[in-house]
Amino acid sequence: SQQGEEDPQALSIQEGENATMNCSYKTSINNLQWYRQNSGRGLVHLILIRSNEREKHSGRLRVTLDTSKKSSSLLITASRAADTASYFCATRSNDYKLSFGAGTTVTVRA
Amino acid sequence: GAGVSQTPSNKVTEKGKYVELRCDPISGHTALYWYRQSLGQGPEFLIYFQGTGAADDSGLPNDRFFAVRPEGSVSTLKIQRTERGDSAVYLCASSLSIQTVNTGELFFGEGSRLTVL
């Protein structure tokens, strides 16, 4: 079963615009991670936020976490064509498993 | 090696056949995970190892699936009597240790695409 659910399922934006996607999860977590997957490739880790953190930045990425609402958001600022990919949130609980959502497919139009 | 290596990258087999998929993790990574990803879906957890032992195999769908990691490095996912529903991309990932609960970034391979005809 998948712990997280991303919203929206798909997103199409113009180059230079910001892209925001959300993730909701069901059980308590130790941390939440975001991964990117280019078509036909493996997943690449983007950013990790711990359960006691509320916001984290890495380059053009900004992640927020609201444990009271069991939700997280990923913001990609000033998007580029190379950001076209699927983005997955993944939650880690005490059982050490990393559980993934179904993902958001982002298309950045040049 | 530099990254997680999975072989074969593509495997086409017939229903009922036996398949082995291999994963070579990043050197020094003690934790190894197998996931299965169907088209348009996120990765679905199958099993993970800490060292040689399977720490959690609760994601294996049935007893046709089995995985080993005899020396704590390379792992093999074995599927017996394959069915068309087994068609998917099988992803392997490794990390330094499952004990690093507040970190635990996974490094993924490119996957093995299995097609059962």
Backbone of each chain as ProteinMPNN parsed JSONL, in Angstrom:
{"seq_chain_A": "SQQGEEDPQALSIQEGENATMNCSYKTSINNLQWYRQNSGRGLVHLILIRSNEREKHSGRLRVTLDTSKKSSSLLITASRAADTASYFCATRSNDYKLSFGAGTTVTVRA", "coords_chain_A": {"N_chain_A": [[0.855, -1.187, 0.0], [0.391, 2.347, -0.538], [1.678, 5.094, 1.141], [1.73, 7.881, 0.827], [-0.002, 10.51, -0.907], [0.061, 12.307, -3.817], [-0.645, 15.567, -5.066], [-1.189, 17.956, -7.577], [-2.034, 15.22, -9.894], [-0.884, 15.65, -12.331], [0.948, 18.301, -13.871], [1.336, 21.177, -15.789], [3.463, 23.644, -16.86], [4.821, 26.881, -17.767], [8.14, 27.596, -18.775], [10.166, 29.129, -16.343], [8.1, 29.74, -14.625], [6.711, 28.993, -11.354], [6.442, 25.795, -9.762], [4.204, 23.943, -7.868], [3.595, 21.269, -5.729], [1.737, 18.919, -3.807], [1.674, 16.745, -0.94], [0.074, 14.254, 0.85], [-0.151, 12.274, 3.803], [-0.6, 9.316, 5.884], [0.133, 8.114, 8.378], [2.125, 8.57, 11.405], [5.388, 10.027, 11.102], [9.011, 9.83, 10.735], [10.678, 11.174, 9.004], [10.29, 13.0, 5.903], [10.676, 12.642, 2.457], [11.586, 13.891, -0.766], [11.648, 12.837, -4.127], [12.907, 12.723, -7.481], [12.063, 11.548, -10.725], [13.161, 10.918, -13.839], [11.874, 10.118, -17.07], [11.831, 6.673, -17.575], [14.021, 6.222, -15.982], [15.914, 5.754, -12.874], [15.063, 6.71, -9.444], [15.898, 9.868, -8.01], [17.203, 11.348, -5.172], [15.991, 14.338, -3.726], [15.479, 16.105, -1.512], [15.277, 16.142, 2.05], [13.162, 16.298, 4.853], [12.882, 16.605, 8.29], [10.743, 15.34, 10.916], [10.515, 17.224, 12.905], [10.972, 19.605, 11.713], [9.892, 22.476, 9.842], [10.212, 23.811, 7.479], [12.295, 23.739, 4.604], [15.092, 24.477, 2.524], [16.639, 24.038, -0.652], [18.665, 25.041, -3.004], [16.734, 25.775, -5.794], [14.575, 24.601, -4.676], [11.912, 24.311, -2.341], [10.667, 23.027, 0.565], [7.914, 22.267, 2.586], [6.539, 21.195, 5.708], [3.807, 20.001, 7.442], [2.98, 18.557, 10.188], [0.717, 18.347, 11.725], [-1.347, 18.399, 9.951], [-0.602, 16.364, 8.435], [0.802, 16.689, 5.968], [2.738, 17.803, 3.137], [4.556, 20.105, 1.082], [6.072, 20.707, -2.077], [7.946, 23.091, -3.642], [9.067, 24.292, -6.676], [11.039, 26.717, -7.855], [11.265, 29.158, -10.507], [11.146, 27.466, -12.896], [12.678, 25.093, -15.15], [13.203, 23.593, -18.382], [14.538, 21.227, -17.957], [13.527, 20.398, -15.565], [11.361, 18.869, -16.051], [9.733, 15.999, -15.178], [8.785, 13.197, -13.072], [7.63, 13.588, -9.768], [8.031, 12.43, -6.512], [6.772, 11.995, -3.244], [8.002, 10.618, -0.215], [7.656, 8.766, 2.716], [9.139, 8.111, 5.866], [8.835, 5.942, 8.491], [8.952, 4.55, 11.849], [9.461, 1.945, 11.209], [11.411, 1.824, 9.334], [10.91, 1.507, 6.641], [10.623, 3.072, 3.459], [8.014, 4.717, 2.185], [6.265, 5.344, -0.75], [4.398, 7.832, -2.603], [2.005, 8.172, -5.339], [2.911, 10.026, -7.122], [3.614, 13.141, -8.899], [3.376, 14.305, -12.12], [5.348, 16.481, -13.831], [5.422, 18.849, -16.352], [7.422, 21.017, -18.087], [7.125, 23.643, -20.17], [8.875, 24.981, -22.893]], "CA_chain_A": [[0.0, 0.0, 0.0], [1.18, 3.55, -0.617], [1.385, 5.971, 2.263], [1.509, 9.252, 0.433], [-0.762, 10.822, -2.114], [0.46, 13.598, -4.342], [-1.678, 16.363, -5.729], [-2.031, 17.243, -8.541], [-1.415, 14.076, -10.559], [-0.089, 16.178, -13.433], [1.091, 19.752, -13.832], [2.035, 21.692, -16.96], [3.755, 25.051, -16.627], [5.746, 27.541, -18.686], [9.482, 27.803, -18.236], [10.263, 30.348, -15.545], [7.058, 29.756, -13.606], [6.916, 28.11, -10.2], [5.621, 24.582, -9.715], [3.918, 23.514, -6.5], [2.882, 20.012, -5.602], [1.436, 18.598, -2.413], [1.712, 15.342, -0.544], [-0.58, 13.953, 2.121], [0.187, 10.934, 4.267], [-1.616, 8.83, 6.824], [0.608, 7.741, 9.711], [3.208, 9.422, 11.915], [6.622, 9.816, 10.348], [10.278, 10.371, 11.227], [11.04, 12.187, 8.029], [9.624, 12.947, 4.598], [11.669, 12.9, 1.419], [11.104, 14.076, -2.137], [12.493, 12.257, -5.155], [12.57, 13.008, -8.876], [12.303, 10.44, -11.641], [13.036, 11.193, -15.257], [11.223, 9.013, -17.766], [12.64, 5.499, -17.83], [15.218, 6.209, -15.143], [15.708, 5.531, -11.45], [14.706, 7.881, -8.655], [16.999, 10.65, -7.472], [16.819, 12.06, -3.959], [16.072, 15.79, -3.836], [15.518, 16.834, -0.243], [14.697, 15.444, 3.194], [12.749, 17.17, 5.949], [12.608, 15.806, 9.477], [9.401, 15.584, 11.47], [10.531, 18.41, 13.782], [11.254, 20.765, 10.88], [8.689, 22.985, 9.178], [10.542, 24.287, 6.136], [13.683, 23.502, 4.233], [15.407, 24.966, 1.193], [17.827, 23.526, -1.313], [18.692, 25.649, -4.334], [15.422, 26.273, -6.225], [13.546, 23.786, -4.037], [11.465, 24.666, -0.996], [9.769, 22.003, 1.085], [7.281, 22.537, 3.88], [5.951, 20.026, 6.359], [2.833, 20.29, 8.493], [2.678, 17.241, 10.761], [-0.648, 18.334, 12.275], [-2.227, 18.107, 8.819], [0.006, 15.234, 7.711], [0.964, 17.104, 4.581], [3.972, 18.462, 2.749], [4.525, 20.67, -0.258], [7.346, 20.943, -2.766], [7.9, 24.22, -4.571], [10.221, 24.467, -7.554], [10.97, 28.086, -8.37], [11.922, 29.472, -11.786], [11.306, 26.142, -13.499], [13.429, 24.932, -16.39], [12.783, 22.415, -19.154], [15.168, 20.054, -17.343], [12.756, 19.984, -14.381], [10.32, 17.939, -16.497], [9.968, 14.708, -14.536], [7.789, 12.852, -12.05], [8.116, 13.897, -8.431], [7.406, 11.55, -5.526], [7.092, 12.135, -1.837], [8.199, 9.331, 0.448], [7.687, 8.934, 4.161], [9.841, 7.095, 6.649], [8.341, 5.782, 9.852], [9.867, 3.797, 12.717], [9.76, 0.622, 10.666], [12.53, 1.999, 8.401], [10.524, 1.463, 5.235], [10.332, 4.333, 2.801], [6.779, 4.475, 1.44], [6.118, 6.366, -1.788], [3.111, 8.145, -3.192], [1.835, 7.856, -6.757], [3.701, 10.969, -7.887], [3.101, 14.237, -9.722], [4.134, 14.451, -13.367], [5.513, 17.902, -14.143], [5.914, 19.168, -17.696], [7.809, 22.426, -18.214], [7.108, 24.002, -21.591], [9.872, 26.012, -23.229]], "C_chain_A": [[0.891, 1.236, 0.0], [0.707, 4.517, 0.448], [0.995, 7.355, 1.8], [0.647, 9.372, -0.802], [-0.365, 12.204, -2.555], [-0.702, 14.265, -5.066], [-0.999, 17.6, -6.303], [-1.318, 16.013, -9.115], [-0.501, 14.55, -11.675], [-0.144, 17.692, -13.412], [1.869, 20.185, -15.06], [2.222, 23.189, -16.78], [4.722, 25.57, -17.681], [7.099, 27.69, -17.982], [9.54, 29.145, -17.513], [9.211, 30.457, -14.463], [7.447, 28.841, -12.446], [5.987, 26.915, -10.29], [5.441, 24.179, -8.26], [3.147, 22.209, -6.53], [2.775, 19.64, -4.122], [1.433, 17.1, -2.181], [0.977, 15.209, 0.775], [-0.255, 12.521, 2.503], [-0.698, 10.575, 5.446], [-1.097, 8.583, 8.239], [1.741, 8.66, 10.149], [4.523, 9.041, 11.238], [7.835, 10.315, 11.124], [10.817, 11.427, 10.28], [10.255, 11.98, 6.746], [10.644, 13.37, 3.56], [10.967, 13.114, 0.083], [12.141, 13.54, -3.106], [11.983, 12.701, -6.529], [12.894, 11.785, -9.723], [12.084, 10.924, -13.066], [12.53, 9.935, -15.956], [12.199, 7.865, -18.027], [13.894, 5.378, -16.969], [14.878, 5.863, -13.702], [15.354, 6.822, -10.734], [15.953, 8.552, -8.09], [16.493, 11.45, -6.282], [17.01, 13.561, -4.139], [16.305, 16.45, -2.489], [14.811, 16.011, 0.826], [14.329, 16.462, 4.249], [12.357, 16.293, 7.126], [11.267, 16.199, 10.08], [9.359, 16.807, 12.384], [10.891, 19.692, 13.026], [9.981, 21.187, 10.161], [8.965, 23.413, 7.742], [12.008, 24.022, 5.876], [13.89, 23.961, 2.794], [16.635, 24.239, 0.662], [17.827, 24.053, -2.74], [17.334, 26.239, -4.69], [14.269, 25.496, -5.6], [13.218, 24.32, -2.645], [10.433, 23.625, -0.577], [9.198, 22.488, 2.412], [6.679, 21.245, 4.411], [5.029, 20.496, 7.469], [2.389, 18.946, 9.072], [1.278, 17.193, 11.347], [-1.665, 18.006, 11.183], [-1.734, 16.903, 8.026], [0.139, 15.578, 6.227], [2.287, 17.816, 4.387], [3.767, 19.079, 1.373], [5.943, 20.834, -0.768], [7.13, 22.061, -3.759], [9.19, 24.249, -5.362], [10.09, 25.858, -8.146], [11.699, 28.206, -9.701], [12.202, 28.195, -12.573], [12.029, 26.2, -14.838], [12.921, 23.692, -17.11], [13.337, 21.133, -18.527], [14.446, 19.584, -16.074], [11.612, 19.051, -14.753], [10.635, 16.543, -15.999], [8.749, 14.366, -13.683], [8.413, 13.065, -10.686], [7.31, 13.076, -7.425], [7.767, 11.991, -4.119], [7.187, 10.74, -1.233], [8.33, 9.576, 1.941], [8.407, 7.776, 4.822], [9.291, 7.105, 8.066], [9.33, 4.96, 10.662], [10.246, 2.442, 12.158], [10.831, 0.652, 9.583], [12.144, 1.886, 6.933], [10.313, 2.874, 4.718], [9.138, 4.065, 1.891], [6.504, 5.643, 0.512], [4.667, 6.599, -2.166], [3.114, 7.824, -4.675], [2.513, 8.871, -7.667], [2.92, 12.051, -8.602], [3.984, 14.348, -10.947], [4.152, 15.924, -13.75], [6.081, 18.041, -15.543], [6.193, 20.663, -17.757], [7.948, 22.741, -19.689], [8.084, 25.138, -21.844], [9.214, 27.25, -23.837]], "O_chain_A": [[2.022, 1.184, 0.484], [-0.49, 4.734, 0.636], [0.042, 7.943, 2.313], [0.575, 8.463, -1.628], [-0.437, 13.161, -1.785], [-1.601, 13.612, -5.595], [-0.271, 18.262, -5.563], [-0.136, 15.796, -8.849], [0.533, 13.938, -11.941], [-1.135, 18.292, -12.997], [2.933, 19.639, -15.352], [1.253, 23.92, -16.573], [5.359, 24.794, -18.394], [7.176, 27.881, -16.768], [9.036, 30.156, -18.001], [9.397, 31.183, -13.486], [8.373, 28.035, -12.542], [4.883, 27.009, -10.826], [6.411, 24.086, -7.508], [2.169, 22.064, -7.265], [3.621, 20.008, -3.307], [1.219, 16.304, -3.095], [1.23, 15.967, 1.712], [-0.102, 11.658, 1.639], [-1.45, 11.409, 5.95], [-1.822, 8.82, 9.205], [2.256, 9.441, 9.348], [4.736, 7.89, 10.855], [7.708, 11.116, 12.05], [11.348, 12.45, 10.711], [9.641, 10.935, 6.529], [11.384, 14.334, 3.756], [9.886, 12.577, -0.158], [13.342, 13.753, -2.941], [10.804, 13.007, -6.711], [13.871, 11.079, -9.472], [10.975, 11.293, -13.451], [12.742, 8.821, -15.477], [13.257, 8.061, -18.624], [14.735, 4.513, -17.215], [13.71, 5.698, -13.349], [15.344, 7.896, -11.336], [16.929, 7.89, -7.739], [15.48, 12.143, -6.371], [18.044, 14.011, -4.634], [17.219, 17.261, -2.337], [13.866, 15.277, 0.538], [15.093, 17.389, 4.516], [11.586, 15.345, 6.971], [10.729, 17.265, 9.782], [8.288, 17.368, 12.616], [11.089, 20.741, 13.638], [9.101, 20.367, 9.902], [8.075, 23.383, 6.893], [12.845, 24.068, 6.777], [12.995, 23.853, 1.956], [17.541, 23.877, 1.412], [17.076, 23.568, -3.587], [16.829, 27.105, -3.975], [13.111, 25.71, -5.958], [14.097, 24.721, -1.882], [9.454, 23.38, -1.281], [9.911, 23.044, 3.248], [6.358, 20.329, 3.654], [5.42, 21.288, 8.327], [1.521, 18.278, 8.509], [0.698, 16.113, 11.459], [-2.71, 17.413, 11.452], [-2.372, 16.478, 7.063], [-0.345, 14.855, 5.356], [2.876, 18.354, 5.325], [2.918, 18.636, 0.599], [6.88, 21.066, -0.006], [6.245, 21.992, -4.611], [10.28, 24.233, -4.79], [9.13, 26.143, -8.862], [12.631, 27.453, -9.984], [13.353, 27.884, -12.878], [11.996, 27.203, -15.551], [12.278, 22.837, -16.501], [12.69, 20.086, -18.56], [14.724, 18.496, -15.569], [10.958, 18.497, -13.87], [11.667, 15.966, -16.344], [7.804, 15.149, -13.587], [9.586, 12.759, -10.475], [6.081, 13.031, -7.476], [8.918, 12.32, -3.834], [6.531, 9.804, -1.69], [9.035, 10.49, 2.371], [8.3, 6.624, 4.4], [9.282, 8.132, 8.744], [10.44, 4.701, 10.198], [11.239, 1.85, 12.579], [11.129, -0.378, 8.979], [12.974, 2.144, 6.061], [9.877, 3.759, 5.453], [9.233, 3.284, 0.943], [6.509, 6.798, 0.938], [3.824, 5.706, -2.07], [4.082, 7.281, -5.207], [2.678, 8.614, -8.86], [1.728, 11.905, -8.876], [5.204, 14.472, -10.83], [3.106, 16.535, -13.967], [7.094, 17.428, -15.879], [5.304, 21.478, -17.508], [8.794, 22.17, -20.378], [8.117, 26.126, -21.11], [9.904, 28.212, -24.177]]}, "seq_chain_B": "GAGVSQTPSNKVTEKGKYVELRCDPISGHTALYWYRQSLGQGPEFLIYFQGTGAADDSGLPNDRFFAVRPEGSVSTLKIQRTERGDSAVYLCASSLSIQTVNTGELFFGEGSRLTVL", "coords_chain_B": {"N_chain_B": [[31.03, -0.004, -6.77], [30.338, 3.132, -8.476], [27.642, 3.759, -8.39], [24.334, 2.377, -7.792], [23.901, -0.68, -9.295], [21.973, -2.432, -11.637], [20.994, -5.486, -13.071], [19.334, -7.723, -15.381], [18.832, -4.863, -17.589], [16.593, -4.953, -19.069], [14.135, -7.471, -19.343], [12.539, -9.99, -20.994], [10.157, -12.435, -20.726], [8.443, -15.615, -20.719], [5.196, -16.505, -19.596], [5.097, -18.372, -16.636], [7.769, -18.97, -16.48], [11.01, -18.851, -14.791], [12.681, -16.187, -13.155], [15.525, -14.159, -12.511], [16.684, -11.267, -10.941], [19.246, -8.937, -10.586], [21.039, -7.004, -8.155], [23.517, -4.687, -7.471], [24.754, -3.008, -4.893], [25.776, 0.304, -3.709], [29.118, 0.482, -2.705], [29.814, -0.336, 0.631], [27.34, 0.333, 1.605], [24.995, -0.802, 3.846], [22.301, -1.277, 3.961], [19.718, -2.485, 1.891], [17.233, -2.259, -0.559], [14.313, -3.455, -2.232], [12.021, -2.473, -4.672], [8.918, -2.299, -6.48], [7.658, -1.007, -9.466], [4.877, -0.069, -11.143], [3.458, 1.015, -14.281], [2.928, 4.462, -14.31], [2.636, 4.616, -11.6], [3.766, 4.985, -8.151], [6.822, 3.789, -6.587], [6.54, 0.58, -5.107], [6.97, -0.925, -2.061], [8.88, -3.867, -1.537], [10.858, -5.542, -0.149], [13.405, -5.307, 2.382], [16.877, -5.399, 3.264], [19.151, -5.584, 5.964], [22.395, -5.794, 6.067], [23.046, -9.192, 5.721], [20.61, -10.31, 6.304], [17.064, -10.507, 5.787], [15.322, -7.842, 6.762], [12.732, -6.981, 6.648], [10.205, -8.391, 4.939], [7.675, -7.918, 4.202], [6.423, -6.805, 2.029], [6.562, -8.475, -0.148], [4.656, -9.97, -2.654], [3.643, -12.615, -2.787], [4.379, -16.148, -2.305], [5.838, -16.746, -4.549], [7.779, -14.973, -4.923], [11.079, -14.201, -3.96], [13.964, -13.143, -2.19], [17.495, -12.768, -1.889], [20.566, -12.14, -0.121], [23.344, -13.046, 0.202], [26.029, -12.465, 1.013], [25.905, -9.995, 2.052], [26.159, -7.954, 0.267], [25.756, -7.914, -2.911], [22.474, -8.47, -4.176], [19.83, -10.706, -5.041], [16.779, -10.866, -6.646], [14.251, -13.15, -6.902], [11.907, -14.651, -8.996], [9.438, -16.962, -9.256], [7.601, -19.059, -11.534], [6.452, -17.061, -13.295], [3.942, -14.523, -13.818], [1.655, -12.669, -15.916], [0.905, -10.383, -14.601], [3.122, -9.765, -13.116], [4.666, -8.126, -14.563], [6.578, -5.246, -14.646], [8.634, -2.481, -13.507], [11.446, -3.258, -11.687], [12.933, -1.964, -8.984], [15.973, -1.299, -7.34], [17.497, -0.18, -4.344], [19.936, 1.416, -2.256], [21.271, 2.224, 1.002], [23.178, 3.862, 3.598], [22.63, 2.795, 6.16], [19.903, 1.208, 7.801], [19.542, 2.091, 10.276], [19.827, 4.76, 10.419], [17.605, 6.646, 11.062], [16.705, 9.252, 10.948], [17.837, 10.242, 8.724], [18.797, 8.612, 6.011], [18.617, 8.653, 3.21], [17.843, 7.241, 0.082], [19.599, 5.558, -2.508], [19.026, 4.966, -5.782], [18.998, 2.374, -8.278], [18.866, 2.034, -11.915], [16.865, 0.339, -12.526], [15.192, -2.766, -13.391], [13.455, -3.748, -16.115], [10.779, -5.786, -16.341], [9.053, -7.897, -18.478], [6.367, -9.95, -18.88], [5.19, -12.286, -21.007]], "CA_chain_B": [[30.954, 0.887, -7.908], [29.941, 4.499, -8.204], [26.226, 3.833, -8.118], [23.652, 1.095, -7.702], [23.86, -1.299, -10.609], [20.961, -3.483, -11.741], [21.001, -6.252, -14.32], [19.431, -7.017, -16.661], [18.026, -3.641, -17.648], [15.332, -5.4, -19.649], [13.986, -8.918, -19.39], [11.264, -10.45, -21.522], [10.047, -13.865, -20.453], [7.113, -16.174, -20.941], [4.425, -16.883, -18.41], [5.483, -19.649, -16.058], [9.226, -19.105, -16.38], [11.713, -18.361, -13.607], [13.473, -14.988, -13.457], [16.391, -13.591, -11.473], [17.107, -9.89, -11.149], [20.41, -8.725, -9.723], [21.325, -5.647, -7.702], [24.835, -4.472, -6.866], [24.58, -1.701, -4.24], [26.95, 1.145, -3.522], [30.053, -0.129, -1.772], [29.727, 0.16, 2.003], [25.949, 0.488, 2.028], [24.546, -2.043, 4.473], [20.861, -1.441, 3.749], [19.36, -2.678, 0.484], [15.785, -2.305, -0.711], [13.687, -3.764, -3.53], [10.706, -1.899, -4.918], [8.327, -2.609, -7.785], [6.944, 0.167, -9.953], [4.034, -0.261, -12.322], [3.359, 2.215, -15.102], [2.104, 5.538, -13.764], [2.51, 4.494, -10.142], [4.981, 5.145, -7.386], [7.447, 2.528, -6.188], [5.855, -0.192, -4.075], [7.972, -1.638, -1.274], [8.853, -5.331, -1.533], [11.675, -6.147, 0.896], [14.716, -4.688, 2.593], [17.923, -6.132, 3.976], [20.22, -4.93, 6.706], [23.404, -6.837, 6.0], [22.643, -10.39, 4.986], [19.286, -10.767, 6.668], [15.894, -9.748, 5.361], [14.764, -7.201, 7.944], [11.275, -6.848, 6.464], [9.805, -8.881, 3.613], [6.216, -7.853, 4.223], [5.899, -6.322, 0.76], [6.562, -9.512, -1.194], [3.234, -10.221, -2.901], [3.273, -14.015, -2.528], [5.567, -16.999, -2.13], [6.611, -16.902, -5.787], [8.849, -13.981, -4.857], [12.063, -14.453, -2.917], [15.187, -12.37, -2.406], [18.631, -13.166, -1.051], [21.736, -11.252, -0.093], [24.149, -14.005, 0.983], [27.276, -11.928, 1.559], [25.68, -8.636, 2.53], [26.416, -6.951, -0.766], [24.859, -8.156, -4.044], [21.2, -9.125, -3.869], [19.101, -11.253, -6.182], [15.328, -11.039, -6.507], [13.899, -14.34, -7.686], [10.462, -14.781, -9.215], [9.107, -18.265, -9.825], [6.308, -19.216, -12.225], [6.035, -15.678, -13.558], [2.609, -14.251, -14.347], [1.634, -11.411, -16.665], [0.783, -9.321, -13.608], [4.437, -9.449, -12.538], [5.326, -7.151, -15.438], [6.792, -3.978, -13.942], [10.044, -2.158, -13.319], [11.896, -3.627, -10.348], [13.964, -1.003, -8.577], [16.786, -1.596, -6.172], [18.083, 1.014, -3.737], [20.754, 1.137, -1.077], [21.59, 3.356, 1.86], [24.257, 3.538, 4.531], [22.132, 1.92, 7.217], [18.514, 1.481, 8.151], [19.506, 2.669, 11.611], [19.841, 6.22, 10.324], [16.181, 6.906, 10.889], [16.434, 10.638, 10.598], [18.425, 10.563, 7.429], [18.292, 7.458, 5.277], [18.412, 8.879, 1.782], [18.054, 6.045, -0.729], [20.221, 5.709, -3.806], [18.352, 3.988, -6.623], [19.494, 1.96, -9.572], [18.025, 2.407, -13.05], [15.743, -0.585, -12.593], [15.093, -3.869, -14.351], [12.088, -3.787, -16.654], [10.373, -7.174, -16.595], [7.834, -8.085, -19.258], [5.957, -11.361, -18.925], [4.253, -12.443, -22.138]], "C_chain_B": [[30.447, 2.262, -7.506], [28.482, 4.608, -7.828], [25.654, 2.442, -7.967], [23.491, 0.536, -9.115], [22.841, -2.429, -10.626], [21.078, -4.163, -13.107], [19.967, -7.364, -14.253], [18.619, -5.735, -16.63], [16.639, -3.953, -18.213], [15.297, -6.914, -19.689], [12.584, -9.225, -19.906], [11.214, -11.96, -21.326], [8.618, -14.321, -20.726], [6.472, -16.546, -19.617], [4.86, -18.261, -17.941], [6.976, -19.83, -15.879], [9.763, -18.515, -15.078], [12.632, -17.21, -14.007], [14.318, -14.596, -12.249], [16.797, -12.187, -11.874], [18.182, -9.58, -10.108], [20.589, -7.258, -9.383], [22.685, -5.604, -7.027], [24.814, -3.086, -6.215], [25.875, -0.892, -4.2], [27.827, 0.509, -2.438], [29.934, 0.511, -0.39], [28.32, 0.387, 2.499], [25.443, -0.834, 2.592], [23.064, -2.308, 4.249], [20.568, -1.533, 2.26], [17.863, -2.921, 0.389], [15.425, -2.761, -2.12], [12.299, -3.129, -3.56], [10.219, -2.363, -6.285], [7.513, -1.402, -8.202], [6.181, -0.185, -11.217], [3.868, 1.074, -13.034], [2.428, 3.237, -14.473], [1.93, 5.51, -12.265], [3.835, 4.811, -9.459], [5.582, 3.795, -7.039], [6.709, 1.883, -5.024], [6.894, -1.058, -3.364], [7.788, -3.153, -1.358], [9.573, -5.903, -0.306], [12.882, -5.27, 1.15], [15.599, -5.553, 3.477], [18.786, -5.16, 4.777], [21.31, -5.982, 6.819], [22.892, -8.009, 5.189], [21.205, -10.783, 5.225], [18.182, -9.883, 6.132], [15.226, -9.167, 6.603], [13.249, -7.081, 7.858], [10.948, -7.303, 5.056], [8.301, -8.805, 3.446], [5.61, -7.399, 2.905], [5.912, -7.344, -0.362], [5.132, -9.991, -1.413], [2.774, -11.649, -2.61], [4.55, -14.863, -2.507], [6.29, -17.306, -3.431], [7.816, -15.958, -5.804], [9.768, -14.293, -3.688], [13.302, -13.634, -3.221], [16.251, -12.83, -1.433], [19.721, -12.119, -1.143], [22.813, -11.971, 0.728], [25.406, -13.441, 1.633], [27.13, -10.475, 1.991], [25.996, -7.553, 1.526], [25.403, -7.124, -1.894], [23.595, -8.868, -3.581], [20.566, -9.619, -5.16], [17.63, -11.397, -5.815], [14.924, -12.163, -7.451], [12.379, -14.443, -7.789], [10.209, -16.109, -9.904], [7.761, -18.196, -10.533], [5.691, -17.853, -12.529], [4.638, -15.613, -14.177], [2.632, -12.894, -15.039], [1.567, -10.218, -15.721], [2.088, -8.958, -12.922], [5.183, -8.423, -13.377], [5.377, -5.792, -14.755], [8.275, -3.647, -14.041], [10.403, -2.468, -11.874], [13.106, -2.763, -10.016], [14.686, -1.493, -7.332], [17.37, -0.291, -5.648], [18.947, 0.605, -2.564], [20.94, 2.407, -0.269], [22.599, 2.887, 2.9], [23.799, 2.551, 5.587], [20.677, 2.226, 7.483], [18.41, 2.093, 9.53], [19.471, 4.184, 11.576], [18.427, 6.699, 10.05], [15.909, 8.327, 10.452], [17.206, 11.113, 9.391], [17.922, 9.47, 6.483], [17.886, 7.739, 3.859], [18.715, 7.591, 1.029], [18.68, 6.408, -2.065], [19.678, 4.585, -4.692], [19.188, 3.613, -7.845], [18.509, 2.367, -10.661], [16.843, 1.455, -13.224], [15.923, -1.686, -13.618], [13.645, -3.938, -14.815], [11.757, -5.228, -17.033], [9.058, -7.176, -17.366], [7.54, -9.571, -19.346], [4.875, -11.501, -19.989], [3.245, -13.563, -21.904]], "O_chain_B": [[30.165, 2.516, -6.335], [28.116, 5.464, -7.023], [26.381, 1.45, -8.008], [22.997, 1.22, -10.012], [22.84, -3.283, -9.74], [21.237, -3.513, -14.14], [19.733, -7.909, -13.175], [17.799, -5.545, -15.732], [15.651, -3.3, -17.876], [16.288, -7.564, -20.022], [11.583, -8.785, -19.34], [12.135, -12.674, -21.724], [7.715, -13.512, -20.934], [7.157, -16.863, -18.644], [4.978, -19.196, -18.734], [7.407, -20.755, -15.191], [9.07, -17.786, -14.368], [13.277, -17.248, -15.055], [13.87, -14.693, -11.107], [17.206, -11.947, -13.01], [18.051, -9.909, -8.929], [20.328, -6.379, -10.204], [22.967, -6.39, -6.122], [24.853, -2.082, -6.926], [26.932, -1.367, -4.614], [27.338, 0.064, -1.4], [29.951, 1.734, -0.255], [28.115, 0.611, 3.692], [25.459, -1.858, 1.909], [22.622, -3.453, 4.34], [21.099, -0.759, 1.463], [17.297, -3.694, 1.162], [16.146, -2.484, -3.078], [11.52, -3.233, -2.612], [11.011, -2.768, -7.137], [6.769, -0.835, -7.401], [6.772, -0.552, -12.233], [4.109, 2.133, -12.455], [1.284, 2.928, -14.141], [1.159, 6.295, -11.713], [4.882, 4.894, -10.101], [4.921, 2.766, -7.181], [6.306, 2.558, -4.077], [7.609, -1.831, -4.002], [6.668, -3.654, -1.261], [8.985, -6.649, 0.477], [13.341, -4.566, 0.251], [15.127, -6.324, 4.312], [19.103, -4.062, 4.319], [21.175, -6.946, 7.572], [22.363, -7.831, 4.091], [20.629, -11.521, 4.425], [18.336, -8.666, 6.031], [14.638, -9.897, 7.401], [12.563, -7.08, 8.88], [11.365, -6.672, 4.085], [7.718, -9.536, 2.645], [4.414, -7.584, 2.678], [5.332, -7.106, -1.421], [4.46, -10.378, -0.456], [1.624, -11.859, -2.224], [5.656, -14.346, -2.672], [7.266, -18.057, -3.424], [8.744, -16.127, -6.594], [9.319, -14.604, -2.585], [13.654, -13.449, -4.386], [15.958, -13.229, -0.305], [19.794, -11.332, -2.088], [23.146, -11.536, 1.831], [25.803, -13.901, 2.704], [28.124, -9.802, 2.264], [26.093, -6.377, 1.876], [24.316, -6.549, -1.845], [23.634, -9.744, -2.717], [20.742, -9.029, -6.226], [17.29, -11.985, -4.788], [15.219, -12.127, -8.646], [11.666, -14.333, -6.792], [10.706, -16.353, -11.004], [6.898, -17.389, -10.186], [4.584, -17.533, -12.096], [4.215, -16.489, -14.931], [3.512, -12.072, -14.785], [2.117, -9.157, -16.019], [2.158, -7.95, -12.218], [6.216, -7.905, -12.953], [4.351, -5.255, -14.337], [9.067, -4.42, -14.581], [9.744, -1.998, -10.947], [14.146, -2.825, -10.671], [14.079, -2.027, -6.403], [17.698, 0.603, -6.428], [18.716, -0.435, -1.948], [20.788, 3.517, -0.78], [22.843, 1.692, 3.064], [24.496, 1.579, 5.879], [20.258, 3.381, 7.4], [17.344, 2.559, 9.931], [19.13, 4.827, 12.569], [18.101, 7.108, 8.935], [14.989, 8.581, 9.675], [17.205, 12.306, 9.087], [16.728, 9.417, 6.189], [16.933, 7.151, 3.347], [19.717, 6.927, 1.297], [18.343, 7.423, -2.674], [19.849, 3.404, -4.388], [19.966, 4.412, -8.367], [17.464, 2.959, -10.388], [15.923, 1.741, -13.99], [16.69, -1.563, -14.573], [12.731, -4.155, -14.02], [12.374, -5.809, -17.925], [8.082, -6.543, -16.962], [8.361, -10.352, -19.826], [3.796, -10.918, -19.887], [2.396, -13.818, -22.757]]}, "name": "protein", "num_of_chains": 2, "seq": "SQQGEEDPQALSIQEGENATMNCSYKTSINNLQWYRQNSGRGLVHLILIRSNEREKHSGRLRVTLDTSKKSSSLLITASRAADTASYFCATRSNDYKLSFGAGTTVTVRAGAGVSQTPSNKVTEKGKYVELRCDPISGHTALYWYRQSLGQGPEFLIYFQGTGAADDSGLPNDRFFAVRPEGSVSTLKIQRTERGDSAVYLCASSLSIQTVNTGELFFGEGSRLTVL"}
